[in-house]
């Protein structure tokens, strides 16, 4: 199967996307996106967000990181030989994500620096149209239940957020050269 590069995305209150059937057929103002891609760039392109690097727009973009984001696409399953495998392969999902095929959970991720592969051979029906959906959880909420380390981090801000416990690029929380997105 080829790379899936045409997607759509929609945001929900955290924990509400699955209830709204985002993994299969939720209605809403889905935004067309191209993958590999980025939620911020897609929102800017759709006119829903001012570019966060312009003026004080970083603060106006803060809502994006607190939402649950669903990316969704469809594909027709190819013919698969008896001895062949069928995997969904992701080369970089940021960071806490749940992957659904036709509404069924096939895997979770928690590390943006690694490759993930999920066996979907049993779920595929040759020639059938399938829906693939990825739910990206807000990183701050994903870390809530993580225990604090026994050692102190560089600052209280880092320790309280638990961001240093996540396998996620740390510059996403803002450094002197970049915004807090």
Contact map, one row per residue, 1 for C-alpha under 8 A:
1110000000000000000000000000000000000000000000000000000000000000000000000000110000000000000000000000000000000000000000000000000000000000000000000000000000000000000000000000000000000
1111000000000000000000000000000000000000000000000000000000000000000000000000000000000000000000000000000000000000000000000000000000000000000000000000000000000000000000000000000000000
1111100000000000000000000000000000000000000000000000000000000000000000000000000000000000000000000000000000000000000000000000000000000000000000000000000000000000000000000000000000000
0111111000000000000000000000000000100000000000000000000000000000000000001010000000000000000000000000000000000000000000000000000000000000000000000000000000000000000000000000000000000
0011111000000000000000000000000001110000000000000000000000000000000000000000000000000000000000000000000000000000000000000000000000000000000000000000000000000000000000000000000000000
0001111100000000000000000000000111100000000000000000000000000000000000001000000000000000000000000000000000000000000000000000000000000000000000000000000000000000000000000000000000000
0001111110000000000000000000000111100000000000000000000000000000000000111000000000000000000000000000000000000000000000000000000000000000000000000000000000000000000000000000000000000
0000011111000000000000000000011110000000000000000000000000000000000000111000000000000000000000000000000000000000000000000000000000000000000000000000000000000000000000000000000000000
0000001111100000000000000000011110000010000000000000000000000000000011110000000000000000000000000000000000000000000000000000000000000000000000000000000000000000000000000000000000000
0000000111110000000000000001111000000000000000000000000000000000000011100000000000000000000000000000000000000000000000000000000000000000000000000000000000000000000000000000000000000
0000000011111000100000000000000000000000000000000000000000000000001111000000000000000000000000000000000000000000000000000000000000000000000000000000000000000000000000000000000000000
0000000001111111100000000000000000000000000000000000000000000000001111000000000000000000000000000000000000000000000000000000000000000000000000000000000000000000000000000000000000000
0000000000111111100000000000000000000000000000000000000000000000001100000000000000000000000000000000000000000000000000000000000000000000000000000000000000000000000000000000000000000
0000000000011111100000000000000000000000000000000000000000000000011100000000000000000000000000000000000000000000000000000000000000000000110000000000000000000000000000000000000000000
0000000000011111111000000000000000000000000000000000000000000000000100000000000000000000000000000000000000000000000000000000000000000000000000000000000000000000000000000000000000000
0000000000011111111100000000000000000000000000000000000000000000000100000000000000000000000000000000000000000000000000000000000000000000000000000000000000000000000000000000000000000
0000000000111111111111100000000000000000000000000000000000000000000101000000000000000000000000000000000000000000000000000000000000000010000000000000000000000000000000000000000000000
0000000000000011111111100000000000000000000000000000000000000000000000000000000000000000000000000000000000000000000000000000000000000000000000000000000000000000000000000000000000000
0000000000000011111111000000000000000000000000000000000000000000000000000000000000000000000000000000000000000000000000000000000000000000000000000000000000000000000000000000000000000
0000000000000001111111000100000000000000000000000000000000000000000000000000000000000000000000000000000000000000000000000000000000000000000000000000000000000000000000000000000000000
0000000000000000111111111100000000000000000000000000000000000000000000000000000000000000000000000000001000000000000000000000000000000000000000000000000000000000000000000000000000000
0000000000000000111111111100000000000000000000000000000000000000000001010000000000000000000000000000000000000000000000000000000000001000000000000000000000000000000000000000000000000
0000000000000000110011111100000000000000000000000000000000000000000001010000000000000000000000000001111000000000000000000000000000111100000000000000000000000000000000000000000000000
0000000000000000000011111100000000000000000000000000000000000000000000000000000000000000000000000000011000000000000000000000000000111000000000000000000000000000000000000000000000000
0000000000000000000011111110000000000000000000000000000000000000000000000000000000000000000000000000000000000000000000000000000000000000000000000000000000000000000000000000000000000
0000000000000000000111111111000000000000000000000000000000000000000000000000000000000000000000000000000000000000000000000000000000000000000000000000000000000000000000000000000000000
0000000000000000000000001111110000000000000000000000000000000000000000000000000000000000000000000000000000000000000000000000000000000000000000000000000000000000000000000000000000000
0000000001000000000000000111110000000000000000000000000000000000000000000000000000000000000000000000000000000000000000000000000000000000000000000000000000000000000000000000000000000
0000000001000000000000000011111000000000000000000000000000000000000000000000000000000000000000000000000000000000000000000000000000000000000000000000000000000000000000000000000000000
0000000111000000000000000011111100000000000000000000000000000000000000000000000000000000000000000000000000000000000000000000000000000000000000000000000000000000000000000000000000000
0000000111000000000000000000111110000000011001000000000000000000000000000000000000000000000000000000000000000000000000000000000000000000000000000000000000000000000000000000000000000
0000011110000000000000000000011111000000010000000000000000000000000000000000000000000000000000000000000000000000000000000000000000000000000000000000000000000000000000000000000000000
0000011110000000000000000000001111101000010000000000000000000000000000000000000000000000000000000000000000000000000000000000000000000000000000000000000000000000000000000000000000000
0000111000000000000000000000000111111000000000000000000000000000000000000000000000000000000000000000000000000000000000000000000000000000000000000000000000000000000000000000000000000
0001111000000000000000000000000011111100000000000000000000000000000000000000000000000000000000000000000000000000000000000000000000000000000000000000000000000000000000000000000000000
0000100000000000000000000000000001111100000000000000000000000000000000000000000000000000000000000000000000000000000000000000000000000000000000000000000000000000000000000000000000000
0000000000000000000000000000000011111110110000000000000000000000000000000000000000000000000000000000000000000000000000000000000000000000000000000000000000000000000000000000000000000
0000000000000000000000000000000000111111110000000000000000000000000000000000000000000000000000000000000000000000000000000000000000000000000000000000000000000000000000000000000000000
0000000010000000000000000000000000001111111000000000000000000000000000000000000000000000000000000000000000000000000000000000000000000000000000000000000000000000000000000000000000000
0000000000000000000000000000000000000111111100001000000000000001000000000000000000000000000000000000000000000000000000000000000000000000000000000000000000000000000000000000000000000
0000000000000000000000000000000000001111111110000000000000000000000000000000000000000000000000000000000000000000000000000000000000000000000000000000000000000000000000000000000000000
0000000000000000000000000000001110001111111111000000000000000000000000000000000000000000000000000000000000000000000000000000000000000000000000000000000000000000000000000000000000000
0000000000000000000000000000001000000011111111111000000000000000000000000000000000000000000000000000000000000000000000000000000000000000000000000000000000000000000000000000000000000
0000000000000000000000000000000000000001111111111110000000000000000000000000000000000000000000000000000000000000000000000000000000000000000000000000000000000000000000000000000000000
0000000000000000000000000000000000000000111111110000000000000000000000000000000000000000000000000000000000000000000000000000000000000000000000000000000000000000000000000000000000000
0000000000000000000000000000001000000000011111111000000000000000000000000000000000000000000000000000000000000000000000000000000000000000000000000000000000000000000000000000000000000
0000000000000000000000000000000000000000001111111100000000000000000000000000000000000000000000000000000000000000000000000000000000000000000000000000000000000000000000000000000000000
0000000000000000000000000000000000000000001111111100000000000000000000000000000000000000000000000000000000000000000000000000000000000000000000000000000000000000000000000000000000000
0000000000000000000000000000000000000001001101111111000000001000000000000000000000000000000000000000000000000000000000000000000000000000000000000000000000000000000000000000000000000
0000000000000000000000000000000000000000000100111111010010011000000000000000000000000000000000000000000000000000000000000000000000000000000000000000000000000000000000000000000000000
0000000000000000000000000000000000000000000100001111110011000000000000000000000000000000000000000000000000000000000000000000000000000000000000000000000000000000000000000000000000000
0000000000000000000000000000000000000000000000001111111111111000000000000000000000000000000000000000000000000000000000000000000000000000000000000000000000000000000000000000000000100
0000000000000000000000000000000000000000000000000011111111000000000000000000000000000000000000000000000000000000000000000000000000000000000000000000000000000000000000000000000000100
0000000000000000000000000000000000000000000000000111111111000000000000000000000000000000000000000000000000000000000000000000000000000000000000000000000000000000000000000000000000000
0000000000000000000000000000000000000000000000000001111111000000000000000000000000000000000000000000000000000000000000000000000000000000000000000000000000000000000000000000000000000
0000000000000000000000000000000000000000000000000001111111110000000000000000000000000000000000000000000000000000000000000000000000000000000000000000000000000000000000000000000000000
0000000000000000000000000000000000000000000000000111111111111000000000000000000000000000000000000000000000000000000000000000000000000000000000000000000000000000000000000000000000000
0000000000000000000000000000000000000000000000000011111111111100000000000000000000000000000000000000000000000000000000000000000000000000000000000000000000000000000000000000000000111
0000000000000000000000000000000000000000000000000001000111111100000000000000000000000000000000000000000000000000000000000000000000000000000000000000000000000000000000000000000000000
0000000000000000000000000000000000000000000000000101000111111110000000000000000000000000000000000000000000000000000000000000000000000000000000000000000000000000000000000000000000000
0000000000000000000000000000000000000000000000001101000011111111100000000000000000000000000000000000000000000000000000000000000000000000000000000000000000000000000000000000000000001
0000000000000000000000000000000000000000000000000000000001111111110000000000000000000000000000000000000000000000000000000000000000000000000000000000000000000000000000000000000000011
0000000000000000000000000000000000000000000000000000000000011111111000000000000000000000000000000000000000000000000000000000000000000000000000000000000000000000000000000000000000000
0000000000000000000000000000000000000001000000000000000000001111111000000000000000000000000000000000000000000000000000000000000000000000000000000000000000000000000000000000000000001
0000000000000000000000000000000000000000000000000000000000001111111000000000000000000000000000000000000000000000000000000000000000000000011000000000000000000000000000000000000000001
0000000000000100000000000000000000000000000000000000000000000111111100000000000000000000000000000000000000000000000000000000000000000000010100000000000000000000000000000000000000000
0000000000111100000000000000000000000000000000000000000000000011111110000000000000000000000000000000000000000000000000000000000000000000110000000000000000000000000000000000000000000
0000000000111111100000000000000000000000000000000000000000000000011111000000000000000000000000000000000000000000000000000000000000000011110000000000000000000000000000000000000000000
0000000011110000000000000000000000000000000000000000000000000000001111100000000000000000000000000000000000000000000000000000000000000011100000000000000000000000000000000000000000000
0000000011110000100001100000000000000000000000000000000000000000000111110000000000000000000000000000000000000000000000000000000000001111000000000000000000000000000000000000000000000
0000001111000000000000000000000000000000000000000000000000000000000011111000000000000000000000000000000000000000000000000000000000001110000000000000000000000000000000000000000000000
0000001110000000000001100000000000000000000000000000000000000000000001111100000000000000000000000000000000000000000000000000000000111100000000000000000000000000000000000000000000000
0001011100000000000000000000000000000000000000000000000000000000000000111110000000000000000000000000000000000000000000000000000000111000000000000000000000000000000000000000000000000
0000000000000000000000000000000000000000000000000000000000000000000000011111000000000000000000000000000000000000000000000000000011110000000000000000000000000000000000000000000000000
0001000000000000000000000000000000000000000000000000000000000000000000001111100000000000000000000000000000000000000000000000000011110000000000000000000000000000000000000000000000000
0000000000000000000000000000000000000000000000000000000000000000000000000111110000000000000000000000000000000000000000000000011111000000000000000000000000000000000000000000000000000
1000000000000000000000000000000000000000000000000000000000000000000000000011111000000000000000000000000000000000000000000001111111000000000000000000000000000000000000000000000000000
1000000000000000000000000000000000000000000000000000000000000000000000000001111100000000000000000000000000000000000000000000011000000000000000000000000000000000000000000000000000000
0000000000000000000000000000000000000000000000000000000000000000000000000000111110000000000000000000000000000000000000000000011000000000000000000000000000000000000000000000000000000
0000000000000000000000000000000000000000000000000000000000000000000000000000011111011100000000000000000000000000000000000000010000000000000000000000000000000000000000000000000000000
0000000000000000000000000000000000000000000000000000000000000000000000000000001111110000000000000000000000000000000000000000000000000000000000000000000000000000000000000000000000000
0000000000000000000000000000000000000000000000000000000000000000000000000000000111110000000000000000000000000000000000000000000000000000000000000000000000000000000000000000000000000
0000000000000000000000000000000000000000000000000000000000000000000000000000000011111000000000000000000000000000000000000000000000000000000000000000000000000000000000000000000000000
0000000000000000000000000000000000000000000000000000000000000000000000000000000111111100000000000000000000000000000000000000000000000000000000000000000000000000000000000000000000000
0000000000000000000000000000000000000000000000000000000000000000000000000000000100111110000000000000000000000000000000101000000000000000000000000000000000000000000000000000000000000
0000000000000000000000000000000000000000000000000000000000000000000000000000000100011111000000000000000000000000000000111000000000000000000000000000000000000000000000000000000000000
0000000000000000000000000000000000000000000000000000000000000000000000000000000000001111100000000000000000000000000011111000000000000000000000000000000000000000000000000000000000000
0000000000000000000000000000000000000000000000000000000000000000000000000000000000000111110000000000000000000000000011110000000000000000000000000000000000000000000000000000000000000
0000000000000000000000000000000000000000000000000000000000000000000000000000000000000011111000000000000000000000001111000000000000000000000000000000000000000000000000000000000000000
0000000000000000000000000000000000000000000000000000000000000000000000000000000000000001111110000000000000000000001110000000000000000000000000000000000000000000000000000000000000000
0000000000000000000000000000000000000000000000000000000000000000000000000000000000000000111110000000000000000000011100000000000000000000000000000000000000000000000000000000000000000
0000000000000000000000000000000000000000000000000000000000000000000000000000000000000000011111000000000000000001111100000000000000000000000000000000000000000000000000000000000000000
0000000000000000000000000000000000000000000000000000000000000000000000000000000000000000011111111000000000001011000000000000000000000000000000000000000000000000000000000000000000000
0000000000000000000000000000000000000000000000000000000000000000000000000000000000000000000111111000000000000011000000000000000000000001000000000000000000000000000000010000000000000
0000000000000000000000000000000000000000000000000000000000000000000000000000000000000000000011111000000000001111000000000000000000000001001000000000000000000000000000110000000000000
0000000000000000000000000000000000000000000000000000000000000000000000000000000000000000000011111100000000011110000000000000000000000001111001000000000000000000000000000000000000000
0000000000000000000000000000000000000000000000000000000000000000000000000000000000000000000011111110000000011100000000000000000000000111100000000000000000000000000000000000000000000
0000000000000000000000000000000000000000000000000000000000000000000000000000000000000000000000011111000011111000000000000000000000000111000000000000000000000000000000000000000000000
0000000000000000000000000000000000000000000000000000000000000000000000000000000000000000000000001111100011110000000000000000000000011110000000000000000000000000000000000000000000000
0000000000000000000000100000000000000000000000000000000000000000000000000000000000000000000000000111111111100000000000000000000000011100000000000000000000000000000000000000000000000
0000000000000000000000100000000000000000000000000000000000000000000000000000000000000000000000000011111111000000000000000010000001111000000000000000000000000000000000000000000000000
0000000000000000000000110000000000000000000000000000000000000000000000000000000000000000000000000001111100000000000000000000000001111000000000000000000000000000000000000000000000000
0000000000000000000010110000000000000000000000000000000000000000000000000000000000000000000000000001111110000000000000000000000000101000000000000000000000000000000000000000000000000
0000000000000000000000000000000000000000000000000000000000000000000000000000000000000000000000000001111111000000000000000000000000000000000000000000000000000000000000000000000000000
0000000000000000000000000000000000000000000000000000000000000000000000000000000000000000000000000111101111100000000000000000000000000000000000000000000000000000000000000000000000000
0000000000000000000000000000000000000000000000000000000000000000000000000000000000000000000000000111100111110000000001110000000000000000000000000000000000000000000000000000000000000
0000000000000000000000000000000000000000000000000000000000000000000000000000000000000000000000000111000011111000000001000000000000000000000000000000000000000000000000000000000000000
0000000000000000000000000000000000000000000000000000000000000000000000000000000000000000000000011110000001111100000000000000000000000000000000000000000000000000000000000000000000000
0000000000000000000000000000000000000000000000000000000000000000000000000000000000000000000010111100000000111111000100000000000000000000000000000000000000000000000000000000000000000
0000000000000000000000000000000000000000000000000000000000000000000000000000000000000000000000111000000000011111000000000000000000000000000000000000000000000000000001100000000000000
0000000000000000000000000000000000000000000000000000000000000000000000000000000000000000000011110000000000001111110000000000000000000000000000000000000000000000000001110000000000000
0000000000000000000000000000000000000000000000000000000000000000000000000000000000000000000111100000000000001111110000000000000000000000000000000000000000000000000000111000000000000
0000000000000000000000000000000000000000000000000000000000000000000000000000000000000000000100000000000000000011111000000000000000000000000000000000000000000000000000110000000000000
0000000000000000000000000000000000000000000000000000000000000000000000000000000000000000001100000000000000000011111100000000000000000000000000000000000000000000000000000000000000000
0000000000000000000000000000000000000000000000000000000000000000000000000000000000000000111100000000000000000000111110000000000000000000000000000000000000000000000000000000000000000
0000000000000000000000000000000000000000000000000000000000000000000000000000000000000000111100000000000000001000011111000000000000000000000000000000000000000000000000000000000000000
0000000000000000000000000000000000000000000000000000000000000000000000000000000000000011110000000000000000000000001111100000000000000000000000000000000000000000000000000000000000000
0000000000000000000000000000000000000000000000000000000000000000000000000000000000000011100000000000000001100000000111110000000000000000000000000000000000000000000000000000000000000
0000000000000000000000000000000000000000000000000000000000000000000000000000000000001111000000000000000001000000000011111100000000000000000000000000000000000000000000000000000000000
0000000000000000000000000000000000000000000000000000000000000000000000000000000000000111000000000000000001000000000001111111000000000000000000000000000000000000000000000000000000000
0000000000000000000000000000000000000000000000000000000000000000000000000000000000001110000000000000000000000000000000111111000000000000000000000000000000000000000000000000000000000
0000000000000000000000000000000000000000000000000000000000000000000000000000000000000000000000000000000000000000000000111111000000000000000000000000000000000000000000000000000000000
0000000000000000000000000000000000000000000000000000000000000000000000000000000000000000000000000000100000000000000000011111100000000000000000000000000000000000000000000000000000000
0000000000000000000000000000000000000000000000000000000000000000000000000000100000000000000000000000000000000000000000011111110101000000000000000000000000000000000000000000000000000
0000000000000000000000000000000000000000000000000000000000000000000000000000100000000000000000000000000000000000000000000011111100000000000000000000000000000000000000000000000000000
0000000000000000000000000000000000000000000000000000000000000000000000000001111100000000000000000000000000000000000000000001111100000000000000000000000000000000000000000000000000000
0000000000000000000000000000000000000000000000000000000000000000000000000001111000000000000000000000000000000000000000000000111110000000000000000000000000000000000000000000000000000
0000000000000000000000000000000000000000000000000000000000000000000000000001100000000000000000000000000000000000000000000001111111000000000000000000000000000000000000000000000000000
0000000000000000000000000000000000000000000000000000000000000000000000000111100000000000000000000000000000000000000000000000001111100000000000000000000000000000000000000000000000000
0000000000000000000000000000000000000000000000000000000000000000000000000111100000000000000000000000110000000000000000000001000111110000000000000000000000000000000000000000000000000
0000000000000000000000110000000000000000000000000000000000000000000000011110000000000000000000000000111000000000000000000000000011111000000000000000000000000000000000000000000000000
0000000000000000000000110000000000000000000000000000000000000000000000011110000000000000000000000011110000000000000000000000000001111100000000000000000000000000000000000000000000000
0000000000000000000001110000000000000000000000000000000000000000000001111000000000000000000000000011111000000000000000000000000000111110000000000000000000000000000000000000000000000
0000000000000000000000100000000000000000000000000000000000000000000001110000000000000000000000001111000000000000000000000000000000011111000000000000000000000000000000000000000000000
0000000000000000100000000000000000000000000000000000000000000000000111100000000000000000000000001110000000000000000000000000000000001111100000000000000000000000000000000000000000000
0000000000000000000000000000000000000000000000000000000000000000000111000000000000000000000001111100000000000000000000000000000000000111110000000000000000000000000000000000000000000
0000000000000100000000000000000000000000000000000000000000000000001110000000000000000000000000011000000000000000000000000000000000000011111011000000000000000000000000000000000000000
0000000000000100000000000000000000000000000000000000000000000000111100000000000000000000000000010000000000000000000000000000000000000001111111000000000000000000000000000000000000000
0000000000000000000000000000000000000000000000000000000000000000100000000000000000000000000000110000000000000000000000000000000000000000111111100000000000000000000000000000000000000
0000000000000000000000000000000000000000000000000000000000000000010000000000000000000000000000000000000000000000000000000000000000000000011111110000000000000000111000000000000000000
0000000000000000000000000000000000000000000000000000000000000000000000000000000000000000000000000000000000000000000000000000000000000000111111110000000000000000000000000000000000000
0000000000000000000000000000000000000000000000000000000000000000000000000000000000000000000000010000000000000000000000000000000000000000111111111000000000000000000000000000000000000
0000000000000000000000000000000000000000000000000000000000000000000000000000000000000000000000000000000000000000000000000000000000000000001111111100000000000000111011000000000000000
0000000000000000000000000000000000000000000000000000000000000000000000000000000000000000000000000000000000000000000000000000000000000000000111111100000000000000010000000000000000000
0000000000000000000000000000000000000000000000000000000000000000000000000000000000000000000000000000000000000000000000000000000000000000000001111110000000000000000000000000000000000
0000000000000000000000000000000000000000000000000000000000000000000000000000000000000000000000000000000000000000000000000000000000000000000000111111000000000000010010000000000000000
0000000000000000000000000000000000000000000000000000000000000000000000000000000000000000000000000000000000000000000000000000000000000000000000001111100000000000000000000000000000000
0000000000000000000000000000000000000000000000000000000000000000000000000000000000000000000000000000000000000000000000000000000000000000000000000111110000000010010000000000000000000
0000000000000000000000000000000000000000000000000000000000000000000000000000000000000000000000000000000000000000000000000000000000000000000000000011111100000000000000000000000000000
0000000000000000000000000000000000000000000000000000000000000000000000000000000000000000000000000000000000000000000000000000000000000000000000000001111100000000000000000000000000000
0000000000000000000000000000000000000000000000000000000000000000000000000000000000000000000000000000000000000000000000000000000000000000000000000000111110000000000000000000000000000
0000000000000000000000000000000000000000000000000000000000000000000000000000000000000000000000000000000000000000000000000000000000000000000000000000111111110010000000000000000000000
0000000000000000000000000000000000000000000000000000000000000000000000000000000000000000000000000000000000000000000000000000000000000000000000000000001111110110000100000000000000000
0000000000000000000000000000000000000000000000000000000000000000000000000000000000000000000000000000000000000000000000000000000000000000000000000000000111110110000000000000000000000
0000000000000000000000000000000000000000000000000000000000000000000000000000000000000000000000000000000000000000000000000000000000000000000000000000000111111110000000000000000000000
0000000000000000000000000000000000000000000000000000000000000000000000000000000000000000000000000000000000000000000000000000000000000000000000000000000111111111000000000000000000000
0000000000000000000000000000000000000000000000000000000000000000000000000000000000000000000000000000000000000000000000000000000000000000000000000000000000111111100000000000000000000
0000000000000000000000000000000000000000000000000000000000000000000000000000000000000000000000000000000000000000000000000000000000000000000000000000000011111111111100000000000000000
0000000000000000000000000000000000000000000000000000000000000000000000000000000000000000000000000000000000000000000000000000000000000000000000000001000111111111111100000000000000000
0000000000000000000000000000000000000000000000000000000000000000000000000000000000000000000000000000000000000000000000000000000000000000000000000000000000011111110000000000000000000
0000000000000000000000000000000000000000000000000000000000000000000000000000000000000000000000000000000000000000000000000000000000000000000100100000000000001111111000000000000000000
0000000000000000000000000000000000000000000000000000000000000000000000000000000000000000000000000000000000000000000000000000000000000000000100110101000000000111111111000000000000000
0000000000000000000000000000000000000000000000000000000000000000000000000000000000000000000000000000000000000000000000000000000000000000000100100000000000000110111111000100000000000
0000000000000000000000000000000000000000000000000000000000000000000000000000000000000000000000000000000000000000000000000000000000000000000000000000000010000110011111100100000000000
0000000000000000000000000000000000000000000000000000000000000000000000000000000000000000000000000000000000000000000000000000000000000000000000100100000000000000011111100000000000000
0000000000000000000000000000000000000000000000000000000000000000000000000000000000000000000000000000000000000110000000000000000000000000000000100000000000000000011111110000000000000
0000000000000000000000000000000000000000000000000000000000000000000000000000000000000000000000100000000000000111100000000000000000000000000000000000000000000000000111111000000000000
0000000000000000000000000000000000000000000000000000000000000000000000000000000000000000000001100000000000000011100000000000000000000000000000000000000000000000000001111100000000000
0000000000000000000000000000000000000000000000000000000000000000000000000000000000000000000000000000000000000001000000000000000000000000000000000000000000000000000000111111000000000
0000000000000000000000000000000000000000000000000000000000000000000000000000000000000000000000000000000000000000000000000000000000000000000000000000000000000000001100011111110000000
0000000000000000000000000000000000000000000000000000000000000000000000000000000000000000000000000000000000000000000000000000000000000000000000000000000000000000000000001111111001010
0000000000000000000000000000000000000000000000000000000000000000000000000000000000000000000000000000000000000000000000000000000000000000000000000000000000000000000000001111111001111
0000000000000000000000000000000000000000000000000000000000000000000000000000000000000000000000000000000000000000000000000000000000000000000000000000000000000000000000000111111000111
0000000000000000000000000000000000000000000000000000000000000000000000000000000000000000000000000000000000000000000000000000000000000000000000000000000000000000000000000111111111111
0000000000000000000000000000000000000000000000000000000000000000000000000000000000000000000000000000000000000000000000000000000000000000000000000000000000000000000000000011111111110
0000000000000000000000000000000000000000000000000000000000000000000000000000000000000000000000000000000000000000000000000000000000000000000000000000000000000000000000000000011111100
0000000000000000000000000000000000000000000000000000000000000000000000000000000000000000000000000000000000000000000000000000000000000000000000000000000000000000000000000000011111100
0000000000000000000000000000000000000000000000000000000000000000000000000000000000000000000000000000000000000000000000000000000000000000000000000000000000000000000000000011011111110
0000000000000000000000000000000000000000000000000001100001000000000000000000000000000000000000000000000000000000000000000000000000000000000000000000000000000000000000000001111111111
0000000000000000000000000000000000000000000000000000000001000100000000000000000000000000000000000000000000000000000000000000000000000000000000000000000000000000000000000011111001111
0000000000000000000000000000000000000000000000000000000001001101100000000000000000000000000000000000000000000000000000000000000000000000000000000000000000000000000000000001110000111
